Amino acid sequence: MDDGTMTALFEAHPALQGYDGILHGGLIGALLDAVMTHLLLHRGIPAMTAEIGIRYMKPVPCTGTMHLAARMDLE
């Protein structure tokens, strides 16, 4: 994006559920990791994830489209 944000769309599917009707948390983590890493690589910053911590605030349904976004906070 023009503002330096990396975005992606992901189409969820019931076959990807962890708990009934809820997208598997490991997949959510992998998607977040991918959009963050792609932002860095797109900016020419070689990187790989050594550690990631995620606090899940709400369940994500395993149907519909997910809008993912990452941006660098330079503060």
C-alpha angles and dihedrals in degrees: 000000000000092000092058095259120138114216136184139175123223125190108216121213133195090242087069096060124125101185119020108297093352124110112245111265093223090058091049089053092049091050092050091047091050096052092047093048093046089053091056095044091048088056091051095254110136108221146151130186115261095172136001131188121193130183110199109216101178135010117262115222116235092229130070134029124310119211110211124191138176131183135175117248106207096183 
